[in-house]
Amino acid sequence: MKKLMLLMFGMILMSLVMVSAYTPHKQGTDWNIVFDDANATSCNITTINYPDGSYDYINSEMDKTGNTFNYTISGENLTTLGDTCSGVVCYNPSASPQYDEGSVCIETTQTGISNEKTYYLVFIGIAILLGMIFLIVSFIYDDYMMIFSAIGFITAGVFVLYFPLGETQTFITQGISILLNGIGLVIIGAYVIRDWLPNSNW
């Protein structure tokens, strides 16, 4: 049992320290693309590649400020969760070759926090695990632990409701959330009516 708990704790820590390869960006907000190229005289945004595999062909010149080039993408185009990348081509007449290609990428999330799904999964897993542990303890030691068990399941249900699944969120997460909240309410109901049961030692 101790080895299992240590393994689970280790997996939780590994999930929490995972770092996204891209800069986090909040869903639906404008993205100011910044590309650094001190030697270039001009840079163009060529394409925007979205998480769902679609792309926009732009080929627009970026604004230059010092050694950096800037271009703003409207938040209306950044509603799909996942990694979005922009292609950049810069021109430097004194270099060989004169054209240099690059890219800038972001991770679009609901909150603007990197590895959003990982954190949600960890919190949901911990809440469900605590709910199950408290429920088992309530049968063995103290029935008051049922309240904490119910809180664990209901907390997990709330986290699931806001879990970032994009277009499928309303279908999947709401169903799982209702199930977890239902388990929590059933446990509360069992705790409330336990004294009504004749000759009940539980």
C-alpha positions as CSV (number, residue, x, y, z in Angstrom):
1,M,0.0,0.0,0.0
2,K,2.8,2.4,0.9
3,K,4.6,1.7,-2.4
4,L,1.3,2.5,-4.3
5,M,0.9,5.7,-2.5
6,L,4.5,6.8,-3.1
7,L,4.0,5.9,-6.8
8,M,0.9,8.0,-7.1
9,F,2.5,10.9,-5.2
10,G,5.5,10.7,-7.6
11,M,3.3,10.8,-10.6
12,I,1.4,13.9,-9.3
13,L,4.7,15.7,-8.7
14,M,5.9,14.8,-12.3
15,S,2.7,16.2,-13.7
16,L,3.0,19.4,-11.8
17,V,6.6,20.1,-13.0
18,M,5.9,19.5,-16.7
19,V,6.6,22.6,-18.7
20,S,4.9,23.5,-21.9
21,A,7.1,24.1,-24.9
22,Y,5.1,27.2,-25.9
23,T,4.0,30.4,-24.2
24,P,0.6,30.2,-22.6
25,H,-2.1,32.4,-24.1
26,K,-5.7,33.0,-22.9
27,Q,-8.4,31.8,-25.3
28,G,-10.2,34.6,-27.2
29,T,-7.7,37.4,-26.5
30,D,-5.5,39.1,-29.1
31,W,-2.1,37.7,-29.7
32,N,0.7,40.1,-30.2
33,I,3.3,38.2,-32.2
34,V,6.8,39.3,-31.5
35,F,9.8,38.1,-33.6
36,D,13.3,39.1,-32.8
37,D,15.7,39.6,-35.7
38,A,18.3,42.4,-35.3
39,N,19.7,42.0,-38.8
40,A,16.5,41.9,-40.8
41,T,15.1,45.0,-42.6
42,S,11.6,43.6,-42.8
43,C,9.6,40.6,-41.8
44,N,6.3,39.1,-43.0
45,I,3.7,36.9,-41.2
46,T,3.1,34.1,-43.8
47,T,0.6,31.7,-42.2
48,I,-1.2,31.0,-38.9
49,N,-1.5,27.3,-38.1
50,Y,-4.3,26.4,-35.7
51,P,-4.7,23.4,-33.3
52,D,-7.5,21.8,-35.4
53,G,-5.2,21.6,-38.5
54,S,-6.7,24.6,-40.3
55,Y,-4.6,27.6,-41.3
56,D,-4.8,31.2,-42.6
57,Y,-2.6,32.5,-45.3
58,I,-1.8,36.1,-44.4
59,N,1.5,37.3,-46.0
60,S,1.3,40.7,-44.2
61,E,4.3,42.9,-43.2
62,M,5.1,43.1,-39.5
63,D,5.7,46.4,-37.7
64,K,9.3,47.0,-36.7
65,T,10.3,48.3,-33.2
66,G,14.0,48.4,-32.6
67,N,15.2,44.8,-33.2
68,T,11.8,43.2,-33.0
69,F,8.9,42.8,-35.4
70,N,5.3,42.8,-34.2
71,Y,1.9,41.7,-35.6
72,T,-1.4,41.3,-33.8
73,I,-3.8,38.4,-34.4
74,S,-7.4,39.0,-33.3
75,G,-8.7,37.0,-30.4
76,E,-11.7,36.0,-32.5
77,N,-9.4,33.6,-34.4
78,L,-7.9,32.1,-31.2
79,T,-10.8,30.2,-29.8
80,T,-9.6,26.6,-30.3
81,L,-7.6,25.2,-27.4
82,G,-4.1,23.9,-28.2
83,D,-0.9,24.9,-29.9
84,T,-1.1,27.8,-32.5
85,C,2.0,28.7,-34.6
86,S,2.7,31.6,-36.9
87,G,5.2,31.4,-39.8
88,V,7.6,34.3,-40.3
89,V,9.9,35.2,-43.2
90,C,12.4,38.0,-42.8
91,Y,14.5,39.8,-45.4
92,N,18.1,40.8,-44.9
93,P,19.8,42.1,-48.1
94,S,23.3,41.8,-46.6
95,A,23.0,38.2,-45.6
96,S,23.3,35.0,-47.6
97,P,20.6,33.7,-48.1
98,Q,18.7,37.0,-47.9
99,Y,15.5,35.4,-46.6
100,D,15.3,33.7,-43.2
101,E,12.3,31.7,-42.0
102,G,11.1,31.2,-38.4
103,S,8.0,30.6,-36.3
104,V,6.4,31.8,-33.1
105,C,4.1,29.5,-31.2
106,I,1.7,29.8,-28.3
107,E,-0.4,27.3,-26.2
108,T,-4.1,28.6,-26.2
109,T,-5.8,27.7,-22.9
110,Q,-9.0,28.7,-21.2
111,T,-7.2,30.6,-18.4
112,G,-3.9,31.5,-20.0
113,I,-2.1,29.1,-17.7
114,S,0.4,26.6,-19.2
115,N,-0.4,22.9,-18.9
116,E,-3.9,23.7,-18.0
117,K,-5.2,20.2,-18.6
118,T,-2.4,18.6,-16.5
119,Y,-3.4,20.8,-13.5
120,Y,-7.1,20.1,-13.9
121,L,-6.4,16.3,-14.1
122,V,-4.2,16.4,-11.0
123,F,-6.8,18.3,-8.9
124,I,-9.6,16.1,-10.1
125,G,-7.6,12.9,-9.4
126,I,-6.7,14.1,-5.9
127,A,-10.3,15.1,-5.1
128,I,-11.7,11.7,-6.2
129,L,-8.9,9.8,-4.4
130,L,-9.7,11.7,-1.2
131,G,-13.4,11.1,-1.6
132,M,-12.8,7.4,-1.9
133,I,-10.4,7.3,1.0
134,F,-12.7,9.2,3.3
135,L,-15.6,6.9,2.3
136,I,-13.6,3.8,3.2
137,V,-12.5,5.3,6.5
138,S,-16.2,6.2,7.3
139,F,-17.1,2.5,7.2
140,I,-14.1,1.5,9.3
141,Y,-13.7,4.3,11.9
142,D,-16.1,7.2,11.9
143,D,-19.2,7.9,9.9
144,Y,-18.5,11.7,10.0
145,M,-15.9,11.1,7.4
146,M,-18.7,10.7,4.9
147,I,-19.1,14.5,4.8
148,F,-15.5,14.9,3.7
149,S,-16.0,12.1,1.2
150,A,-19.0,13.9,-0.3
151,I,-17.0,17.2,-0.4
152,G,-14.2,15.4,-2.3
153,F,-16.6,14.0,-5.0
154,I,-18.5,17.3,-5.3
155,T,-15.2,19.3,-5.6
156,A,-14.1,16.9,-8.4
157,G,-17.4,17.4,-10.1
158,V,-16.9,21.2,-10.1
159,F,-13.3,20.9,-11.5
160,V,-14.6,18.5,-14.3
161,L,-17.3,21.0,-15.3
162,Y,-14.5,23.5,-16.2
163,F,-12.1,20.9,-17.6
164,P,-10.8,22.3,-21.0
165,L,-12.0,19.9,-23.7
166,G,-12.9,22.5,-26.3
167,E,-15.9,21.7,-28.4
168,T,-16.8,18.5,-26.6
169,Q,-16.8,20.2,-23.2
170,T,-20.5,20.6,-22.8
171,F,-21.2,17.0,-23.7
172,I,-18.5,15.1,-21.8
173,T,-17.6,17.3,-18.9
174,Q,-21.2,18.1,-17.9
175,G,-22.1,14.4,-17.8
176,I,-19.1,13.4,-15.7
177,S,-19.7,16.4,-13.4
178,I,-23.3,15.4,-12.9
179,L,-22.2,11.8,-12.0
180,L,-19.6,13.0,-9.5
181,N,-21.9,15.5,-7.9
182,G,-24.6,12.8,-7.8
183,I,-22.2,10.5,-5.9
184,G,-21.5,13.3,-3.4
185,L,-25.2,14.0,-2.9
186,V,-26.0,10.3,-2.4
187,I,-23.2,10.1,0.3
188,I,-24.7,13.1,2.0
189,G,-28.1,11.6,1.8
190,A,-26.9,8.3,3.3
191,Y,-25.2,10.3,6.1
192,V,-28.4,12.2,6.9
193,I,-30.7,9.2,7.0
194,R,-28.4,6.7,8.7
195,D,-29.9,7.5,12.1
196,W,-33.4,6.8,10.8
197,L,-32.5,3.2,10.1
198,P,-33.7,0.9,12.9
199,N,-30.9,-0.9,14.8
200,S,-28.2,0.7,12.7
201,N,-24.7,0.5,14.1
202,W,-23.3,2.5,11.2
